[in-house]
């Protein structure tokens, strides 16, 4: 339900307008150096209100350590991190209680939980909880710094490097142009984000159900607004001949001439660059007038969503995508015993 992972295991909790959101991270080796300052750069990248097209809601997002960290080092016990919710305006949602917003979880959540769910700001379904995923990803990234790397990437200085970037917004490679389309239409808009990982060893993952793609796909879809994922050439592979798509192996380290597979073959990492892309839908909360069902009257009526929302969610997703990728890779590394249980 709200937990994920085998050894590096995370459990997420909280609601958008509750007192706080947070995460429990179990399985982190003892001895990892951690301070509040380690979290600030990535948490800043995720914040709203810092760039055009993002929500005006701004939270401090300073992590509060509740367990598992002593003298700025992990103890080996579960790590609990909290993030307070201070900048909330719940009244925006009181008026919308009877009209579930199109594209949101309002309708299905009320059906499933019998009206007991916290509906303010989408409650437990909110993208607000991704702050906790980013925090877990920061710890996972630090763990990956203690892992052996692929010999194919000497230019990376021996480190596993994860980076994500926005490829397009609203089908435009000029991101500003794509964003302006939404501004002009007084609507929201989606985008495509790519993630690249260098320095991975050969053999992470398992055949079939725990393939590297399966695990990445699973956690990627925990990011609200994700609608698709593709690895390597992705759907374009369906238009290619096998001789075109196959990546010729060039040396004993597994380096390939091309990378149509995106760094994963047979569910296992092959030591080449891991490359995948995700599709982010337009923000469901849009000022554009739409229709929905009124719970009380059971009739369809017009609605315009009020409140503070992102014009383009994709703008804030790159750091979240890096985080969930790091979480999976750290778990796989620990399962392969490539990261020690006690760090020095």
N, C-alpha and C positions, 0 to 999 in steps of 0.2 A: 504493500500500500504506500507508505510514506518512507520506506527504507530501500536502500539499493547498495549492492556490492557484496563481495564475499569476505575478503580480509580487510581492505580499506572500505569500511561500510559507513554509509551516511544515513541519517534519519532527520528529515526536515519537519519543521513545525511552525505554527503561527498563522495569523491572518493579516490581511492588508491594513485593517483599521483596529486591530487588537493592540494590546500593550507592547508586544514585540514580536519579531520573527527570529528564527534561529535554526541551528543545526547541531546535531551530535555526530561526531566523527569517531568511530571505533576502529581499532587496528592500526593506528598510526604508531610507528616505532618510537621508542623512547630516545631522547637525546637530540631531537630536531630543534634547532634554534628558532624561536618564534617571538616576535614582538609586535605591538600594535602597528608600528611603522611599516612592517612587511606587508600589511594588508591595504594600506592607503592608496597606492597607485592604481591597482586594479579596481578597487571599490569606487574610486573617483571616475574611472572610465565608464562604469555602469550607471552612474547617477543621472537623473533627469535634470532638466533646467540648465545644463551647462552648454548645450548646443542647440541650434535652430532645429525645430521639429520634434523636440522631446517635451515631456510633461513639465509644467512649472513646479510640480511637487518636488521639494528638495528635503531630504533627510540627512542628518549628520553622518550616519552609517559608520560610526566608530565601534569596532567590535568590543564586546564586553566578555572577557574570559571568565567562565564560571567553573570550569574543571579541566583537568588534564594538562595544565601548563603551570610549571613552578620554576621560579628563577629564570624565566624566559626560555625554558626548554620543555619539550613534551615529556610527560612522565610515563607514557605507555598506557595510561588509563584513558577512558573515553574523554574526548575534548568537547566541551559544550560552549558554543558561541551565541551570544544574543545581540540583536540589533533593535534598538528602541524605535517605535513609531511615534513621532511627535507632531509632524506636519500633516494632520488629517482633517478632512472636512466631511464627516459622515452624513451631514444633512443633505448633501448632494444625492445620496442614495435612498434616503427615506421616501422621497417623492417618486422614486422609480420602482418601489417594491412591487407594485401590482402590474408593472409592464416589463416583463423580462426583455432584456436588450438583445436584439438580433446578433448572432455570432458569439455571444457570451455563454457562460455556463449557468446563467441565472435559472433558466427553465429546467434543465436536466438536474441541477443540484437540488432545486426545491422538490422535484419529483422523487429523487433518490433519498433525500434526508428529511422529507416530510415537513419542510419549512423551518427546521431547526438550525439550518446552516447560517453562518455569519455572512450576510449578503453585501455588507459594506465594502465597496471597492473590490468586489469579487471574492472577498474572504480568503479562504485557503487556496483558491484557484488563481489568485492574483500573481502577476509578474513581480510584485514586490518581494516575493519569496526567493527570487533569483539572487538577491543579495547574499543569501545563505549559501547558494551554490557557488557563487564567486569566492566566498570565503573558504569553502572546502577546496576549491580549485587552487587557491593560493598555497595552501598546505601541500596539496598534491604536486604542484610545480616544484616546490622546495624539495620534496622527496625525490622527484625525478632527477634532481641535481646530484643525488647520491647514487645514481644507477649507471651501470656500464652502458656505453653507446655503440652504435654501429660504426665500424671502421671506414664506412663509405663517406662519412661527412666530416673530414678533418677541418674544413673551413668553419665549422660551427664551434670549434674550440673544445670538442669532446663533450658538449652538452646536448641534452634533448631539448630542442627548441620548438615551441608551439606558437603559431601566430595565425590570427584570423583577420580578414578584411572584407569590406563590403564591395562586391563586384558591380552591383547595379541596384538602382532604386526605380521602381515603376518602369522596368525594361530599359532604363537609360543608364549607360555607363558613366555619363556625366552626372554625378550624384546630386549636385546642386540643381541641375535641370530637372531631374526626376522628382526632387522634393518640391520644386516650384509648381510642378503639375498638380500636386495635391493642394498646395496653397491656393492656386487659381481656381480649383474645383471645389474648394472648401470641403475637402474630404480627406480621408486617410489613404495611405499607400504602403505597399509591401516592397520586398527586396530580396536579393540573393547574397549569401555570405559564404566565403570559402575559408577552409581551415587547412593549414599545412603543418606537418610535423616532421622534423629532421632529427636524425640521430638514433632512431629506434633500432633495437637488435632484431635479428631474425627469430621468428617462432612465437611471438606473443599471440595468444588466442587459442581456441580449441575448434576442432571440426564441428560442423553443424550448429547446434543450438547456442554455443558460447563462442562463435566466431567473432573475430575482432570487429567486423562490420555489424554483427547482431547486437553486441554490447554497446557500441557507439550509437547505433540507431535507436536502441532502447532509451538511453539516457538523453539523447538529443531531443526526442519527442517529449521529454519532461519539461523542456523549455516552452512556455506558452507561446503560441503563434507559429510554431514550426509546422509546415505542411508537406515537406518532402526532403529527401536526402539522396545524394548520389555520390558514388566513389569513382575516382579516376575519370574515365570518359563517360561514365554513367549511362544515361539513356541513349547517348550517341552511339554506344557500342552495338545497339540493335541494328544499325545501318552499315556496320563494317563487316568485312570478311574476317575469318579467323586468322589468316596470315597477316592481316593488318593490325588486328587487335592484340595478338600475342606479343609479349615483351621478351625480346631475345636476351638471354643471360650472357654476360660478358666476362665474369670472373668468379673466383671461388667465394667471394663475399656475397654473391648474388646480385651484383649491380646489373641493371638492365638497360638496354639501349633506349627504350621508350618506357613510359609509365602509365599505360592505359589502365592497368589494374588499380592504380592509385595506392600502391604500396601494400596491398593485401592479396594473397593468393591462397585458395583453399581455406579461408578463414584465418590464416596466420599472416602476421607481418613478414615482409620479405626483405627488410633492411633498406628498401628504397624510401623515398619521400612519401609519407602518408598524405593523400590529398582527397578531400571531400567537400561537397557544397550542400547548403541547406536553403530551402525556400521559406521565407517569412511572409505570412499573410498580412494584409492591411490591418491596422488597428480596428478592432470591432467597434469601439466607441468612436463614433463619428458625428459631427454636428449635422450632417446631411439627414434630411427627414426620411424616415423609413416607416415600415408598418410592423406591428407585432400584436400578439394576443394579450388582452387584458385579463388577468387572473380573475378579477371580481365579476366583470360583466360577461366574460367568455366570448367577447367580440373582438374582431381585429380593429385596431385604431392606429393612427399616425403617432410617431414618437421621434423626438430629437434628443440625443443623449447629451446631458449637461455634465459639468465637472471638469477636472484637469486630466488630460490624457495625451499620450504621444501621438503626434501626427504620423510618425513612421517608427514603429517598434524596432525595425532592423538597425537603426542607428545605435542602439544600446546592446545589441546581441553579440557582437564580436568577442568581447571579453567573457561573456557567459559561455559562449561556444568553446573558447579556450579552456575555461574552468571545467566543464563537464568532460572534455576530452582528456584533460590531465587526471581527473578522478578515475576514469576507466584505465588509463595507462598505468597509473600508480598501483591500482588493484592488480592488474595483470603482472606487473613487475614483482609485486610481493608474492603472488602465487607461484611465479617462476623462481622465487628466492634470489632475485637479482638485486633486491634492496635488503639490507640487513635489518633485523628486528630491533637492534640497538645501535644507534648511530654514535660515532665519536668524532 
